[in-house]
């Protein structure tokens, strides 16, 4: 295995690090600014925050290293990020990355981004990046790869720029053969018979969603803008007449025709409908509006009056008129509108309210016109036979899975079985945290925050680990790191603040620690519980903490029943191992020992009129045991000059040495 050092820029939760460590790499530092990502990264890699170089825009240099990785933020080049490229501040982060590449000059690098950077519309941006790499004295190659080809059941197409300082290593660089379908959706789903659902790799293209052995799609799309054999429409899931269904199909089949507008899908007015079917009345369309299937849209606006008091954005919108007419669909598709971050609908509503414009044509369109939103909160439901899952994204999706395996001989029966045994039975769910990890190639036990929005943002922004591992292996196989000795990294370790909100989401009102509690009555509250009296156990952990002046009296007279921490508590203290507590009295030291009956989360001044439920605190419910020293002894408070955690044995041993 090779020996090489690497630095992880835009590190996220450490997908690059997992891959590079597995092929011999040693991480000597990382750069990340998102607090959730930093905490997750440090927690999983047992890393200290001192290893984080911080904001890349403020870095002038980096430690010398062999291998640089960077997952440069991709929103600037993605459809989801409005495809603004270098017009977006996030697009400028490429310049910061390339500056550090030129400054530190590692032997090799991998830069990752969304496939949008490789699209023709971003050709100049990619050319600029590659020229900057060349000017820095590097030889590079662009690869557009799908993660599905390299060990994950997910279509995740990304651009990877691979570079070397010496051309001879680029010449030796070769990708591993693709292995599409080696891991399928059934392999990562819990409660699923994987063998029963697995398919051969011969029946579908690997760059698209899959179909089963009989040619039926392995997923159902909930959408009013498409009409495939496994598409479910809003008029399929609510009660509608045959005539209403026919009107919906009429709109569906004609809205993409050029005669109705410039966009890929355009609304139709009542005259358009009547040209297609003269029997359609406006009242027919209004019924579908009431059912939430269609909506009325203001389509054309006539400019009436322009005031000098308008904002620059409002004036810009008015200037988009052609022959005095503003077409709403043309306006909202403008790239300049996105750059200016103007809400077209709100702006036109304001202009209409002040008489600057007047709507002169209304049309009808489907209410649900965003494909990814789906219907009734569902975009797609994937069957367990599906080989490939869609791209995981930070904002999550309305995609669901079912572990119900459907068998049918024809598409009508297939569709009917889905509606009965999956959709109407509610037999579908979102993927779990563990399944999302597997879909990205992370271990299922990778530690992530408890709430879905937080962990989905982190895992959705990450790289697919097996792809990076394949690329890293290919780089190592060129021999660029041959003959290098083992790498040792020495860092200072410092405690970081415990995320009490995450802890509350995990435990809620349940105890984090319970020690020797006798439950005589299940309804007894914590502060009424009695502990068992035992001899002092020297192998047990003890928390020593400085107590505030106004709390000292309760500890000095042994009447204290509860100890509240401040807002900060260090992550280095293992809460679930704490057994004893010792108050540190300023100017005196420690002497008396309390048993921690319960460690839990609570609130500042709880149980009093001043209780603040927005101010989380750690609460230790304690019971006095006995003194362990004859007199107060000085102890070093190693963490923030406030806390020390140890064992009773170590505490006694240290005191014995002093005396």
Secondary structure, 3 states (H helix, E strand, C coil): CCCEEEEEECCCCCHHHHHHHCCCEEEEEEECCCHHHHHHHHHHHCCCHHHECCCHHHCCCCCCCCEEEECCCCHHHCCCCCCCHHHCHHHHHHHHHHHHHHHHCCCEEEEEEEHHHHCHHHHHHHHHHHHHHHHCCCEEEEEEEEHHHHCCCECCEEEEEEEECCHHHHHHCCCCCCCCCCCCHHHHCCCCCHHHHCCCCCCCCCCCCCECCCCCECEEEECCCCCCCCEECHHHHCCCCHHHHHHHHHHHHHCCCHHHCCCCCCCECHHHHHHHCCCCCHHHHHHHHHCCCEEEEEEEEEECCCCCCCCHHHHHHHCCCECCEEEHHHHHCCHHHHHHCCCHHHHHHHHHHCCCEEEEEEEEEECCCCHHHCECCECEEECCCCCCECCCCCCCCCEEECCCCCCCCCHHHHHHHHHHHHHCCCCCECCCHHHHHHHCCCCCCCCCCCCHHHHHHHHHCCCCHHHHHHHHHHHHCCCCCCCCCCCCCCCCCCCCECCHHHHHHHHCCCCCEECCEECCCCCCCHHHCEECCCCCCCCCEEEEEECCHHHHHHHHCCCCCEEECCCCCECCCCHHHEEEEEEEECCCEECEEEEEEEEEEEEECCCCCCCEEEEEEEEEEEEEEEECCCCCECCCCCECCCEEEEEHHHHHHHHHHHC
